Amino acid sequence: MKQVLCIYLRHWPIDRLRRRRDELRHKPFVLVETAGGAAGGAGRQIVAHVSPDVPRGIRPGMTLAEARARFADLIHLPASPADDLRGLEALGRWLMRFSPNVALDPPCALFLDATGLRRLFGDLPAFRQRVAAAVQRLRLSATLAIAPTPAAAWALAASGESVVVEGDVWKSLAPLPPAALRLDELTLQRLASLGIGAIAQLLRLPRHDLAAHFGPGLLQRIDQASGTLHQPLIFLQHHVPISASIEFDAPLESLEAITLAARELLHRVVDRLACGALGARQLRLIFRPPYLTAVEKIVRLTRPSRDEAALCKLIVCAIEALETDEGFISITLDVPVFEHLDDAQARLAGFGGEEERDAAEVDHLVERLRARLDRINPHAVQWAQLVESHVPEHAFRRGDIAVKSPPAPETARYRPLCLLPRPRPIQVMVMPSESRDGQPISFTDGGTVHRLLHAFGPERITGQWWNGRWKTRDYFDVLDAAGNRYWLFRVLGASRWFVHGIFE
């Protein structure tokens, strides 16, 4: 049996703004729309949405002047239905992690196709609970209901019923008011004048009398709720792959001609990115020779971009050493990884403070190095990321992408940037010579004797109890007679010395 989950967002415009603006999270406010107004007039400001914590008496439909008469310090902001719709679509795409089929029902509801998801989430109540917990973590006020038809699911969710209906829908819909069927205002007023305050009372009336007195719209809503009349849902389309290809009548061997073709493909791809407000994080070029295996070139970016000039330079770097002896009969350029990048972000990418410009220059340098070196080793250029660990060799890791690291500890200021892959054993003389805890005065590394002018320390670093090889260490920052600085440590209890790093 088909099952549909409805997510009814009771205060969607309010919750959306509070997610974007932290200063509104604990302040009552309203959203207003401008209505009426003759030519040249300003029109009246009507309250469209109110936050749940506004004082009693303030409700949608009243003028802003009436609302402020009840609460003088009321915060008011302009309503933005277009932004609400874009936010609802973004939420719908985020919810695709639970179901591949998500449909919007503006202004404040979404439908998820729950059919066939038992194997992934268990029973339907578990699926509803899983989605409800995810929506709650987003700080959204919502009620969720599952029913065999979209109309029944909406009726239950909009009425505040968080239930799962797998059998007769009318048993669950019977106590709800007729407004749960999404009837027009005139029909609701006429039903109220007849004393009909529940769907159960409505269903007791003959169908031909309902059609005669209220028109076909009422019967259509009833049939949609029962499933007799199909209610189609328009699901969000999945992102179409961003790709462009070009084929040649004969194998193309000239590197200059291949570069021109790649630029033309890039121009098409950038137009597609701009239409979707997207920025590329990775470009993939596929060159197909007549009889051999296709050749791939990957261009990875540190931040989303659709700057055609910058991307073109990276593509030229990637293909400058391309083997073209056999020629190529087609070239494909696609964007396997992309992110949202609106026009304002794209315009500001080249501006900003000194730190932003420095970061952008480093990113461009890394991108060019990757474009040139990836053909030798895909991991030739990597980012270092700090990791929370007191053991020096475990305090960082390498990665292919830049990740925000935790702040460096204060002791990191006094440690070398260059650590040896493994600590190297050395022979050390200490002062006083008879003390196992003395200060180092010279050390021998690979037959070379280094006489020390200064030795600062020790800095004690406790070893990991589960790793028996390296116990507690005493580190020394030393300077030899040649002006070179080294980072040495002594293993307590073993009287063994090692060089671990070099200051540059």
N, C-alpha and C positions, 0 to 999 in steps of 0.2 A: 504494500500500500504506500502511496506517495505521502510524504510528510514534509511540512514546511515550518521553518522556525521564523517567527517574527520578532524583531527587536524594535520596541517602541521607545524612542528617546523623548522622555517627557519634557525636558528642558534643553533641547539640543542647542539652540542659538546661545543660551546662557552658558551652558557647559563648555561650548566651543571657545567662547571668549575667555572664560576663566582658565582654560588650559593654556591659552596663549598669553594671558596677562595675569601674573601672580598677584598683583595688587588688588584684583577684583575678587579673589577667592573667598574673602570673608567680609565683603561689603555688599549691602543690598543695592541693586541697580535695576533699571528698566531699559528696554530697547524701544525706540520710537520710530515711527514712520510719518512722513509728511503727506497729508491727504488734502484734497481740494485745492483751493487757491486759483483765483482767476489769473488772467494774463498780467504778469508783473507782480502778482501777490505772492506772499510767502507760504500760504496754506497753514492748516492746523497740524500740530504735532500730536499724533495719536499713539498711545502706549500699545505696542505690539506684543511684547514679551516681558514678563516680570520674573525676577529671581525668586526662588522659594522663600528667602528670608526677608522679603520686603514687608513693611508694616501692613496689617490687615486693612482692607478697604481699597487697596490699590490693585487694580485688575486690568487685564487687556481690554481695549476698547475705549477707555476714558481718555480724555485729553491730558497732555502733560501738565497743563496749568492746574487741573483738578487734582492730579496726583501730587504735585508739589504743594498744594494747599493742605493736603493731609500730612505731608512729610517734607519740610522745607529743604532738608539737606540731601534729598534724593539724587543719586547719580543717574544721569541719563546719557545714553549713547545711541548713535544712529544704527538702526537695523540694517543688515546686509544679507538679503536673501541669496544673492549670487555667491557670496563667500560661504554661506551655510551649505549651499548645494555642492560646492567644490569640496568642502570639508566632509560632507556626507559621502561623496564618491571616494575620497581618500580613505575614510573609515571602511567603506565597503571593500576596497582593494586589500586593506589590512586584514579584513575578516576572511579573505580567501584562503588563509592558512587553515581554516576549519572546514570550509566547503568550497569546491571550485566554482559553484554557481551562486552568485550573490546578485540580488536585484535591489534597486533603490525604489523607495516609495516616498518621495518628497511630500511634506517638508521634514519629516522627523522619524521615518521608519525604514527598516531594511528587512529583506527576506533572504533566508539561506535555505537552499535545498538540502534537507536532512535525509533524503532517501538514500539507502544503501550505505550509511556511515556507521552501522552498528559494529562492523568488524574493527573499525578504527577506534571508536570511542565507547564501545559497550552499548548499553541500552539508551533510549532517547532521553530519559531524565539525566543520565550522566553527561550526554552531549550538551543538553541545555545548561546544566550546571557549569560545564567547562567554559562555554561561551560567556555565560553570565559573569563568571569570575574574571575573565579577561576584560570584559567591558567595564567591570567595576574598578579594575586596576587603572583604567584610563580616566577615572573620576567622572564617569558619565552616569546620569540617573536614567535607568532603563528597566523595563519589564519585558520578559521574554516568555513566549508561549509557542508550543508546537501543536499543530493540528493537521488534519489531512488536506485542508484547503487554505489558500492564502487569506481569504476573507474571514474564515473562522479564527485563524491564528491572529490576524490583526484585531478582530473584535475582542478576543481574550486579553491580548497584550495591552491594547488601548484602555481597557477597563481595569487594568491593574492586576490581572490574574496571571501569575507565573505558574502555568500548569502544562502538562503534556496530555493531549487527547489522542487516543489511538482507536477509539470505538465510535459510538454515536456522538456526533458533534452537537446535536440539539440538546442533549442532556446537560452539556456544559454551557451552552449559549442561552438556555431558557431563562435563567434569572437575570440576565443582563438587560440593560435598557435598550430600546430600539435604536438609540444613537450609535450603538456598537456596530450596527450594520452599515454605517456611513451613509445614512439617508440625508437628503437635503433638508434645509431648515423649515421650509413650508410643510413638508410631509411630517416632520417631527412635531410641529405645532398642532397640526390636525389630529395626529394620534394622541397627543396630550389632552386635547379638548374632548376626546372620546374616552379618556380615562385609561388608556393603554400605556402602562409604564414598564412593561417587561416583554421580552421577545416571546415568552410562553403564551401570553395573552394574544399576541399578534398571530401566532400560528393556529390558534383555535378558530380564527375567522376563515370562511370559505375563500378559496383562491379567486373565484370569479368576482366576489364582492371587493376584494383588495384591488384587483385590476380596475374595476369600475370606479372605485372611489379615489384611488391614489395613483393610478397610472401604471405602466409597465415597469417603471424604475424600481418600485418596491419589490415586485416579484423577481426582478433580475438580481437584486441584492440577496434575497433569500436563496435563490438557486445557486448563486456563487458560493454562499456559505456552506450549503449542503453538498456541493460538488456536482449537482445536476447540470449546471452551466459552467463550462471551463473558463477560468480566469487566467489568461496568459501572463507570464512574468518575463520582462526583458532583462536578461542577465548582463552584467558588465562584461565587456569584451576583454579578453586577455591581451596583454601588450603584444602587438605584432613585431616579430624580429626586425630590427633595423639593419638593412642590408642593401647593397647595390652591386650589380655585376655588369661586366662588359665582355663580349666575345669578339674575336678577331677572325677574319676570313682566312688568314694565314698566320703561322707562328710569328710572334713579335719578338725580335731579338735585341733591338736597340734599347739600352738602358734609359736614354732620354725619352723615347716614345713610351716606355713602360711607366716612367715617372709622370708623364703628362696624363696617361690613362688613370693612374692612381689619384692624381689631383682631381680629375673629373668625378671619380667615384666619391672622393671625400666631399666634394661640393654637394652631391646628392644626399649624402649621409647627414651632413651638417644641417641641410634644410629639414630633413626628417626630425632631427634632434630639436631644432628650433620650434617646429610645429607642436611637439609634445612637451616643451619646456624641460628638456632633458640635457644632461651633459655626459659625455663619454668618459668612462673610467678605464676602458680597454678597447683597442682596435685590433682587428685580426685581418690580415691580408692573405689571401689564398691564391697562389699562382699555379695554374695547371698547364704543364707541358704536354705535347702531343701524345707521348707514349710512356712517360715516366710518372712517378708518384708526385702528387701535388706538393708544393712547397708552401709552408706557412711562416708568416712573420707576425709576431705579436708586439704591439706597442702598449705598454702599461703606463697609466697616468696616476699621479699621486692625489689629484683632486679632479672633480668633474669639470669638463671643459667642452665647449663647442667653438672655440676660437680657431677658425679655419687656417689662419696663417701659422699659428703655433703648432697645430696638428700636422700641417703640411711639412714643416721642418722635421718633425719626429718621423714621419713616414719616409722622407728622403734619407734620414740617418739609417733607418731600418733596412732599406733596399739598396744602399750604395754598394754593398758587396754581394749583390744577388748574382748567382751564376745564370747567364743567359745564353749558353752555347746552343741549346736545343730550341730556345724560344718558348713562348707561352701562347696558348690559344684562348685563354680567358683569365680574367682577374676578378676576384670577389673581395669586397670590403664589407665587413659587418662589425657590429658593436655588441659583443656578448655581455658586457657589463656597463651599466649606465645608472645615473642617479638623477634626481630632480634638480633642476637648475633653472630658476626663473630669470626673466630678462634683467631685473634689478641686480641679482647676484652676478650675472654675466658682465654687466657694465662696470660693476665695482671691483671685478677681479683684478684689474690692473692698478687700482688705487688703494688708498688706505695709509696707515702709518708706516713708520720705518720698519717695525717688526714684521708687519704683513708683507711688505715688499721684499724683505730679506728671506722670509719663508717661501715666497713665491719663486725667488731666484734659485733657492736650494731645490725646490720641487722641479723646476725646469732643468736644472743640471742633472738631477737624478734621472729624469725622463730621457734626456739625451744619452746619458751613459747607458741606460738600459737598452735603448734602441740600438746602440752600437755593439754592446757586449753580450746581449742575450743570445746572439747566434753562436757565441763561444760557450757560454754557460748561463742558463736561465736564472741562476741564483748568484751571478757575479756581483750584483748590486743589491744590498739588503739594508734594511733599517735596523737600528739597535733600539731596543725597548727596555726600560728599567723594570726590574722585577723586585718585589719586596722580599729580600733575603739578606741576612747579615754576613753570609759567606761570599767573599768578593766574586769568585768565579761563577756563582749562581745568581748574581744580582742583575743579570741582563740576559736577554735572549734575542735571537735574530729573527726577522720576518720579512716577507716580501712587500708588505704594506706598512704605511706609517700608522701607528696606534698611539693614542695619547697615553703617556706614561705617568705613574704617580710621581709626586715631587721627590727630587733626590734628597737623601738625608744630608744633614750638615757635615757629616764626616766625609762625604764624597768629594768635598772641596780639596781634601788633602790626599787624595788617592790618584794614582796615574791613570791616564786614559788608555794606555797600552798595556794590556796584561798578556803574559805568555800563555800559549795554549795549555801548557801544563807547567806547574812550578818546577824549576830546575835545581837539582841539589848542588850545593856549593860547600866549600870549606871556609870557615870563618875563625879569625882570632878575636878574642874579647879581652876587655880590660875591666877588672883584674883577671888575669889568665886562669887563676885557680877557681874562679866563680863560674857556675853554670848559668847564672843570670846576668852576666856582665854586659857592658856596651860593646858593640862590634867596632874594631879599629881597622880591620882589613879583611878582604875575602878573596878567594881564588876561584875563578870561573873558567873552566876549559883551559887551564894552564896559565891564564893571565891573572896577575896579582893586582888588585885594586886597593891602594892605600886610601883610607877614608879620612877626610878633613872634618866632616860633621856627621853625626848620627842622632836623629831625633826619634824619640820613642821611649818605651814601647807603647803600641796600641794593641790591647789584648782583644782578640776575637775568639769567642768560645766555639769549639767544634760541635758538629752534629753528633749526638750520641748514637744514632743508628748507623753512622759511617765510621768504622773503626780505623780507617787509614790515616786521616788527618785529624788530629786532636786539637786542643786549644793552641792558638798561635799568638806569638808576640811579634808585631810588625814594626819595622824601623824604616824611616825615610833617611837614606844616606847619600852623601856627596863625596865622590872620590877626587883625587888630585887632578885628574884630567877635566873636571867640571861636569861629569856625568852623574845623574841622580838615579838611584835604584830603589826598589821597594823589596826589602828582605823580610823574611820571617823565620822565627825559631819555633819548632814544635816542642812544647813543654813536656818534660819527662823523658824525651828521647834525645835531647841535645843535638838535633839535626837541623841544619840551616838550608834555606831555599831562597832563590831569587824569583819573585813573582811578577814584577812589573818594572817598566822603564818610564821615567818621566821625560817628556819631550818638550 
